[in-house]
């Protein structure tokens, strides 16, 4: 039997990720990503207002699908896994809103790389 820690020991972001993982499961080669917050201040100390800030091009993988379907009918597992921080294109994926939080669902091929 697997025992989970009491809810009070989990951070609110961990609780939210566990909840979203239970509610949305990407299919095949799709990946569910939560955008990471972009810096609101430049290196020179200038504060960027929200309406002029660009959407961040990196995020945290929340959940992944089962993999690519090969021609022979078998699946190839995805290279990204939940918890990875990834880089993706500015207009990659489809934006979805679940429980007042914004996420992206994109193909693994839209991911440029994994930040180590």
VOBA-694373 format. One record per residue (C-alpha): x, y, z; residue in one letter; chain. Coordinates in nm, 3 decimals. Example, Ala and Ser with C-alpha at 12.3 -4.5 7.8 and 13.67 -1.06 7.14 Angstrom:
# VOBA-694373
NODE      xx      yy      zz aa ch
NODE   1.230  -0.450   0.780  a  A
NODE   1.367  -0.106   0.714  s  A
***
This chain:
# VOBA-694373
NODE      xx      yy      zz aa ch
NODE   0.000   0.000   0.000  x  A
NODE   0.136   0.341  -0.099  x  A
NODE   0.104   0.607   0.166  x  A
NODE   0.089   0.970   0.067  x  A
NODE   0.202   1.244   0.305  x  A
NODE  -0.074   1.444   0.474  x  A
NODE  -0.198   1.733   0.258  x  A
NODE  -0.055   1.990   0.497  x  A
NODE   0.304   1.887   0.411  x  A
NODE   0.254   1.937   0.035  x  A
NODE   0.302   2.285  -0.109  x  A
NODE   0.005   2.446  -0.281  x  A
NODE   0.172   2.417  -0.624  x  A
NODE   0.235   2.044  -0.562  x  A
NODE  -0.129   1.996  -0.461  x  A
NODE  -0.243   2.183  -0.775  x  A
NODE  -0.016   1.972  -0.999  x  A
NODE  -0.142   1.648  -0.845  x  A
NODE  -0.501   1.763  -0.900  x  A
NODE  -0.446   1.868  -1.263  x  A
NODE  -0.261   1.541  -1.334  x  A
NODE  -0.571   1.354  -1.217  x  A
NODE  -0.808   1.567  -1.428  x  A
NODE  -0.623   1.605  -1.762  x  A
NODE  -0.426   1.325  -1.928  x  A
NODE  -0.270   1.413  -2.266  x  A
NODE  -0.313   1.159  -2.544  x  A
NODE  -0.036   0.990  -2.746  x  A
NODE   0.254   1.232  -2.809  x  A
NODE   0.097   1.533  -2.634  x  A
NODE   0.244   1.712  -2.332  x  A
NODE   0.066   1.928  -2.069  x  A
NODE   0.284   2.228  -1.977  x  A
NODE   0.245   2.510  -1.725  x  A
NODE   0.420   2.832  -1.834  x  A
NODE   0.685   2.964  -1.596  x  A
NODE   0.653   3.326  -1.491  x  A
NODE   0.869   3.569  -1.687  x  A
NODE   1.081   3.829  -1.510  x  A
NODE   0.892   4.157  -1.482  x  A
NODE   1.212   4.357  -1.450  x  A
NODE   1.496   4.399  -1.701  x  A
NODE   1.864   4.363  -1.614  x  A
NODE   1.885   4.744  -1.599  x  A
NODE   1.606   4.759  -1.339  x  A
NODE   1.323   4.874  -1.568  x  A
NODE   0.987   4.725  -1.472  x  A
NODE   0.790   4.583  -1.766  x  A
NODE   0.411   4.627  -1.746  x  A
NODE   0.199   4.313  -1.793  x  A
NODE   0.043   4.430  -2.119  x  A
NODE   0.388   4.471  -2.287  x  A
NODE   0.551   4.157  -2.149  x  A
NODE   0.599   3.865  -2.387  x  A
NODE   0.466   3.522  -2.304  x  A
NODE   0.740   3.307  -2.152  x  A
NODE   0.883   3.040  -2.383  x  A
NODE   0.960   2.792  -2.109  x  A
NODE   0.748   2.589  -1.876  x  A
NODE   0.720   2.291  -1.647  x  A
NODE   0.584   1.961  -1.778  x  A
NODE   0.283   1.854  -1.571  x  A
NODE   0.193   1.529  -1.749  x  A
NODE   0.269   1.342  -2.072  x  A
NODE   0.084   1.105  -2.303  x  A
NODE   0.163   0.740  -2.367  x  A
NODE   0.397   0.807  -2.662  x  A
NODE   0.421   0.795  -3.040  x  A
NODE   0.229   0.532  -3.229  x  A
NODE   0.473   0.358  -3.466  x  A
NODE   0.374   0.204  -3.799  x  A
NODE   0.400  -0.147  -3.650  x  A
NODE   0.141  -0.055  -3.384  x  A
NODE   0.378  -0.024  -3.087  x  A
NODE   0.438   0.291  -2.883  x  A
NODE   0.765   0.481  -2.842  x  A
NODE   0.788   0.654  -2.504  x  A
NODE   0.831   1.033  -2.492  x  A
NODE   1.165   1.186  -2.400  x  A
NODE   1.014   1.449  -2.169  x  A
NODE   0.871   1.348  -1.833  x  A
NODE   0.665   1.522  -1.564  x  A
NODE   0.873   1.776  -1.373  x  A
NODE   1.105   1.866  -1.665  x  A
NODE   1.155   2.233  -1.749  x  A
NODE   1.128   2.274  -2.126  x  A
NODE   1.176   2.538  -2.396  x  A
NODE   0.910   2.578  -2.665  x  A
NODE   0.806   2.818  -2.940  x  A
NODE   0.620   3.140  -2.871  x  A
NODE   0.303   3.018  -3.047  x  A
NODE   0.336   2.646  -2.967  x  A
NODE   0.047   2.441  -2.837  x  A
NODE  -0.313   2.510  -2.750  x  A
NODE  -0.399   2.712  -2.441  x  A
NODE  -0.644   2.548  -2.200  x  A
NODE  -0.786   2.673  -1.872  x  A
NODE  -0.845   2.424  -1.591  x  A
NODE  -0.962   2.538  -1.249  x  A
NODE  -0.871   2.903  -1.325  x  A
NODE  -0.511   2.810  -1.421  x  A
NODE  -0.370   2.838  -1.774  x  A
NODE  -0.188   2.545  -1.933  x  A
NODE  -0.063   2.448  -2.278  x  A
NODE  -0.117   2.117  -2.453  x  A
NODE   0.140   2.063  -2.727  x  A
NODE   0.304   1.786  -2.923  x  A
NODE   0.643   1.672  -2.804  x  A
NODE   0.784   1.787  -3.139  x  A
NODE   0.694   2.148  -3.039  x  A
NODE   0.940   2.122  -2.748  x  A
NODE   1.284   2.256  -2.846  x  A
NODE   1.477   2.123  -2.549  x  A
NODE   1.491   2.030  -2.183  x  A
NODE   1.662   2.267  -1.940  x  A
NODE   1.896   2.073  -1.709  x  A
***
